[in-house]
Amino acid sequence: MSTSVSIEGPVARVVGALCAIDGQGRPRRGCVSDHGWARDVGCVSSFASASGYDEQVCVERSLRRTPDPVTAAQARQQFEEECRQGGAEACSALGVINELGVGIPANVQRAVALYERACHAGNRRGCANLGVVRAEGIGGPVDVQAAVQLLEPACAEGDARACAHLAGLRERGVGVSKDPLLAAHLLELACDGEEASACLALGDIRAKARQFESAMASYGKGCLHGDEAACARLTGPSAGVRAPL
């Protein structure tokens, strides 16, 4: 995979608005100086010691959580320009905007094309996003084999989203051999990478195995990273008592 390009100026400011501060005004986890995306907006000073976090991951998660319209519009404008100039990270983030219709009508065909462009340029998250849309038949037919070929190397290189979706395929035995133990391991990797939905799924697996303390820990991580269902598992009447229905 190619290394990510440094992104400066207006794009860095947009990324900072999406990434550096959460909805309660606190520094958002997931930012680091590796790619320079937030160099101008304090992300580096907040997370200089958190090597391994990635501004692109942070930005895309923020886009998936419906940012405010002004920030979304600014992001779209800046990412369009950066993508035209060959910025693979911007192309992938722009794909998220088009896939979900963040501030614009959804255009899944364009989203897939943008993920393909990012992936072909060597962007790991772009390949993970492309693998997910292939697995789910978004913007085209379901192609599980192609999905696995994209998700497995992205997961091996540390992409939590790829690991989470690969876990689902492993758990169900879709396109790969069924392997619940490997699926649980992949979910653990994804949860450790702050993929909130993976923490929820891992908690459910542990709760069904009556590993309630571990389940609550997984739900706690999922809740911390913004998964409302994980929060509900912690506070519901059956919290810590029995597996969720």
MITINU-935535 format. One line per field, with one value per residue (C-alpha): z, x, y; residue in three letters; residue number from 1. Coordinates in nm, 2 decimals, m for minus. Last residue first. Layout:
BEGIN
pz <- c(Z ...)
px <- c(X ...)
py <- c(Y ...)
type <- c(ALA ...)
seq <- c(NUM ...)
# end
This chain:
BEGIN
pz <- c(2.28 2.47 2.68 3.05 3.37 3.29 3.16 3.15 3.25 3.00 3.09 2.95 2.65 2.57 2.55 2.30 2.10 2.09 1.94 1.99 2.06 2.43 2.39 2.19 2.45 2.73 2.53 2.51 2.88 2.95 2.74 2.92 3.25 3.12 2.97 2.95 2.60 2.47 2.65 2.49 2.14 2.21 2.34 2.03 1.81 2.01 2.00 1.63 1.58 1.76 1.53 1.78 1.65 1.97 1.85 1.51 1.66 1.89 1.60 1.41 1.70 1.73 1.36 1.40 1.67 1.47 1.16 0.86 0.55 0.32 0.07 0.34 0.64 0.86 1.13 0.88 0.67 0.97 1.08 0.74 0.80 1.13 1.01 0.71 0.94 1.17 0.91 1.05 0.76 0.79 0.78 0.45 0.32 0.40 0.31 m0.06 m0.16 0.07 m0.11 m0.46 m0.34 m0.19 m0.51 m0.45 m0.76 m0.80 m0.62 m0.28 m0.31 0.06 0.01 m0.28 m0.08 0.21 0.00 m0.16 0.18 0.29 m0.03 0.03 0.39 0.26 0.01 m0.26 m0.56 m0.69 m0.36 m0.38 m0.74 m0.66 m0.35 m0.58 m0.84 m0.57 m0.43 m0.78 m0.82 m0.47 m0.54 m0.23 m0.27 m0.11 0.24 0.34 0.09 0.25 m0.05 m0.19 0.13 0.20 m0.15 m0.08 0.21 m0.02 m0.28 m0.01 0.11 m0.24 m0.31 m0.69 m0.77 m0.85 m0.51 m0.34 m0.53 m0.45 m0.09 m0.04 m0.17 0.01 0.34 0.32 0.26 0.55 0.78 0.70 0.72 1.07 1.07 1.01 1.20 0.89 0.81 1.16 1.10 0.77 0.93 1.21 0.97 0.75 1.06 1.16 1.50 1.52 1.73 2.01 2.16 1.93 1.98 2.11 1.98 1.64 1.61 1.69 1.37 1.12 1.12 1.09 0.77 0.82 0.72 1.04 1.27 1.47 1.50 1.60 1.94 1.94 2.16 2.36 2.26 2.33 1.97 1.92 1.84 1.63 1.34 1.14 1.21 1.19 0.86 0.73 0.85 0.70 0.36 0.37 0.42 0.42 0.33 0.34 0.12 0.25 0.21 m0.07 0.00)
px <- c(m3.24 m2.94 m2.75 m2.82 m2.76 m2.49 m2.75 m3.09 m3.29 m3.11 m2.82 m2.52 m2.70 m2.85 m2.50 m2.41 m2.72 m2.63 m2.29 m2.08 m1.72 m1.77 m2.08 m1.89 m1.61 m1.86 m2.04 m1.71 m1.64 m2.00 m1.95 m1.62 m1.80 m2.09 m1.91 m2.24 m2.15 m2.45 m2.30 m1.96 m2.11 m2.33 m2.03 m1.84 m2.12 m2.14 m1.77 m1.77 m2.04 m1.81 m1.51 m1.26 m0.95 m0.97 m1.32 m1.19 m0.93 m1.18 m1.43 m1.15 m1.09 m1.47 m1.48 m1.18 m1.36 m1.68 m1.51 m1.73 m1.51 m1.51 m1.76 m2.03 m1.95 m2.19 m1.93 m1.65 m1.85 m1.94 m1.58 m1.47 m1.70 m1.54 m1.19 m1.24 m1.37 m1.08 m0.81 m0.49 m0.29 m0.42 m0.77 m0.70 m0.54 m0.86 m1.11 m1.03 m1.00 m1.30 m1.51 m1.42 m1.53 m1.85 m1.96 m2.31 m2.43 m2.38 m2.40 m2.42 m2.42 m2.34 m2.01 m1.90 m1.99 m1.79 m1.49 m1.49 m1.49 m1.20 m1.01 m1.06 m0.95 m0.62 m0.54 m0.32 m0.41 m0.63 m0.81 m0.88 m1.01 m1.22 m1.37 m1.45 m1.62 m1.82 m1.93 m2.03 m2.25 m2.39 m2.51 m2.70 m2.86 m2.63 m2.56 m2.42 m2.59 m2.47 m2.27 m2.19 m2.04 m1.86 m1.71 m1.59 m1.40 m1.24 m1.15 m1.00 m0.78 m0.66 m0.55 m0.50 m0.56 m0.92 m0.95 m0.82 m1.07 m1.37 m1.25 m1.25 m1.60 m1.74 m1.58 m1.72 m2.07 m2.04 m1.91 m2.21 m2.46 m2.35 m2.19 m2.40 m2.24 m2.10 m1.91 m1.75 m1.64 m1.49 m1.30 m1.16 m1.05 m0.88 m0.72 m0.55 m0.45 m0.14 0.07 m0.13 0.14 0.08 m0.29 m0.41 m0.11 m0.14 m0.52 m0.46 m0.61 m0.34 m0.18 m0.51 m0.46 m0.08 m0.08 0.08 m0.02 m0.28 m0.65 m0.88 m1.00 m1.21 m1.10 m1.40 m1.66 m1.96 m2.02 m1.66 m1.37 m1.06 m1.22 m1.49 m1.38 m1.01 m1.07 m1.22 m0.92 m0.68 m0.86 m0.83 m0.45 m0.27 m0.30 0.01 m0.02 m0.08 0.18 0.12 0.00)
py <- c(m1.17 m1.03 m1.28 m1.28 m1.08 m0.82 m0.58 m0.75 m0.44 m0.22 0.01 m0.17 m0.33 0.01 0.17 m0.11 m0.03 0.34 0.27 0.59 0.48 0.48 0.27 0.01 0.00 m0.05 m0.31 m0.50 m0.47 m0.58 m0.89 m0.97 m0.96 m1.16 m1.45 m1.64 m1.77 m1.57 m1.27 m1.32 m1.33 m1.03 m0.84 m0.92 m0.79 m0.46 m0.42 m0.48 m0.21 0.04 0.00 0.15 m0.05 m0.27 m0.35 m0.45 m0.67 m0.83 m0.87 m1.05 m1.29 m1.36 m1.44 m1.66 m1.86 m1.87 m2.02 m2.08 m2.12 m1.82 m1.68 m1.67 m1.89 m1.70 m1.62 m1.58 m1.34 m1.13 m1.13 m1.00 m0.71 m0.62 m0.68 m0.45 m0.18 m0.22 m0.17 m0.31 m0.43 m0.78 m0.63 m0.46 m0.78 m0.99 m0.73 m0.68 m1.05 m1.12 m0.87 m1.00 m1.35 m1.20 m1.03 m0.90 m0.71 m0.34 0.00 m0.17 m0.55 m0.60 m0.79 m0.56 m0.25 m0.38 m0.47 m0.12 0.04 m0.18 m0.10 0.28 0.23 0.08 0.34 0.20 0.42 0.13 0.14 0.52 0.49 0.19 0.37 0.66 0.44 0.27 0.61 0.72 0.42 0.48 0.83 0.95 1.29 1.56 1.67 1.33 1.11 0.79 0.64 0.99 1.12 0.79 0.80 1.16 1.01 0.75 1.01 1.24 0.96 0.88 1.24 1.25 1.62 1.55 1.39 1.70 1.92 1.70 1.66 2.03 2.08 1.78 1.88 2.23 2.10 1.85 2.12 2.34 2.05 1.94 1.59 1.28 0.99 0.83 1.15 1.13 0.77 0.88 1.16 0.95 0.67 0.93 1.09 0.77 0.65 0.43 0.67 0.82 1.04 1.33 1.30 1.64 1.84 1.68 1.73 2.10 2.24 2.30 1.96 1.79 1.59 1.56 1.19 1.05 1.34 1.15 1.15 0.86 0.98 1.29 1.59 1.70 1.96 1.74 1.64 1.54 1.76 1.68 1.49 1.67 2.03 1.92 1.76 2.08 2.28 2.03 2.05 2.43 2.43 2.10 1.73 1.52 1.21 0.87 0.59 0.35 0.00)
type <- c(LEU PRO ALA ARG VAL GLY ALA SER PRO GLY THR LEU ARG ALA CYS ALA ALA GLU ASP GLY HIS LEU CYS GLY LYS GLY TYR SER ALA MET ALA SER GLU PHE GLN ARG ALA LYS ALA ARG ILE ASP GLY LEU ALA LEU CYS ALA SER ALA GLU GLU GLY ASP CYS ALA LEU GLU LEU LEU HIS ALA ALA LEU LEU PRO ASP LYS SER VAL GLY VAL GLY ARG GLU ARG LEU GLY ALA LEU HIS ALA CYS ALA ARG ALA ASP GLY GLU ALA CYS ALA PRO GLU LEU LEU GLN VAL ALA ALA GLN VAL ASP VAL PRO GLY GLY ILE GLY GLU ALA ARG VAL VAL GLY LEU ASN ALA CYS GLY ARG ARG ASN GLY ALA HIS CYS ALA ARG GLU TYR LEU ALA VAL ALA ARG GLN VAL ASN ALA PRO ILE GLY VAL GLY LEU GLU ASN ILE VAL GLY LEU ALA SER CYS ALA GLU ALA GLY GLY GLN ARG CYS GLU GLU GLU PHE GLN GLN ARG ALA GLN ALA ALA THR VAL PRO ASP PRO THR ARG ARG LEU SER ARG GLU VAL CYS VAL GLN GLU ASP TYR GLY SER ALA SER ALA PHE SER SER VAL CYS GLY VAL ASP ARG ALA TRP GLY HIS ASP SER VAL CYS GLY ARG ARG PRO ARG GLY GLN GLY ASP ILE ALA CYS LEU ALA GLY VAL VAL ARG ALA VAL PRO GLY GLU ILE SER VAL SER THR SER MET)
seq <- c(245 244 243 242 241 240 239 238 237 236 235 234 233 232 231 230 229 228 227 226 225 224 223 222 221 220 219 218 217 216 215 214 213 212 211 210 209 208 207 206 205 204 203 202 201 200 199 198 197 196 195 194 193 192 191 190 189 188 187 186 185 184 183 182 181 180 179 178 177 176 175 174 173 172 171 170 169 168 167 166 165 164 163 162 161 160 159 158 157 156 155 154 153 152 151 150 149 148 147 146 145 144 143 142 141 140 139 138 137 136 135 134 133 132 131 130 129 128 127 126 125 124 123 122 121 120 119 118 117 116 115 114 113 112 111 110 109 108 107 106 105 104 103 102 101 100 99 98 97 96 95 94 93 92 91 90 89 88 87 86 85 84 83 82 81 80 79 78 77 76 75 74 73 72 71 70 69 68 67 66 65 64 63 62 61 60 59 58 57 56 55 54 53 52 51 50 49 48 47 46 45 44 43 42 41 40 39 38 37 36 35 34 33 32 31 30 29 28 27 26 25 24 23 22 21 20 19 18 17 16 15 14 13 12 11 10 9 8 7 6 5 4 3 2 1)
# end
